[in-house]
Amino acid sequence: HAPGVPKVLVGNRLHLAFKRQVGVRDAEAYAAKNRMAFFEVSPLCDFNIRESFSELSRMALHRNGMERLWRSNK
């Protein structure tokens, strides 16, 4: 794997959580162990889509010393 490259673990289809194959705690633990951000998203409900991409963008800018370009939309 590429060290230093920002990574985000995305659990897709949160709206189908009842069919979950990987538990949230397992996903969070894996993400923490591998130094990743973790988001559960639902494209159907438009939940956490923008937030996950925003965090990845923020991480990439920070990695490249360009954090001054970051503008939070919160």
C-alpha positions in Angstrom: 0.0 0.0 0.0 1.1 3.6 -0.5 2.3 5.1 2.7 1.2 8.6 3.4 -1.6 8.5 0.9 -4.9 9.6 2.5 -7.4 6.7 2.8 -11.1 6.6 3.7 -13.0 3.4 4.4 -16.5 3.8 3.2 -19.4 1.5 4.3 -21.9 1.8 1.5 -25.6 1.3 1.5 -26.3 2.3 5.1 -30.0 2.2 4.2 -29.6 -1.6 4.0 -27.9 -1.9 7.4 -30.1 -4.9 8.2 -28.1 -6.9 5.6 -24.8 -5.8 7.1 -21.9 -8.2 6.5 -19.3 -6.3 8.5 -20.1 -4.9 11.9 -19.5 -1.2 12.6 -17.1 -1.9 15.4 -15.0 -4.2 13.1 -15.0 -1.5 10.4 -14.0 1.2 12.9 -11.2 -1.0 14.3 -9.9 -1.8 10.8 -9.9 1.8 9.8 -8.2 2.9 13.0 -5.6 0.1 12.7 -4.8 1.2 9.1 -5.0 5.0 9.8 -8.1 5.6 7.8 -11.1 7.7 8.2 -14.3 5.7 8.4 -17.7 6.7 7.1 -21.0 4.9 6.6 -22.9 6.3 3.7 -26.1 5.9 1.9 -26.3 7.3 -1.7 -30.0 6.5 -1.7 -30.6 8.8 1.3 -27.8 11.2 0.4 -26.3 10.5 3.9 -22.6 11.2 4.6 -21.7 11.4 0.9 -20.5 15.0 0.9 -18.8 14.6 4.3 -16.8 11.6 3.2 -15.5 13.3 0.1 -14.9 16.5 2.0 -12.8 14.7 4.6 -10.7 12.9 1.9 -10.1 16.3 0.2 -9.1 17.9 3.5 -6.7 15.0 4.2 -5.2 15.3 0.7 -4.7 19.1 1.1 -3.1 18.6 4.5 -0.8 15.9 3.2 0.5 18.2 0.5 0.9 21.2 2.8 -2.0 23.1 1.3 -4.3 23.2 4.3 -4.7 26.9 3.9 -6.8 26.2 0.8 -9.3 24.3 2.9 -12.6 25.9 3.4 -15.1 24.1 5.5 -18.7 24.3 4.3 -20.1 23.7 7.8 
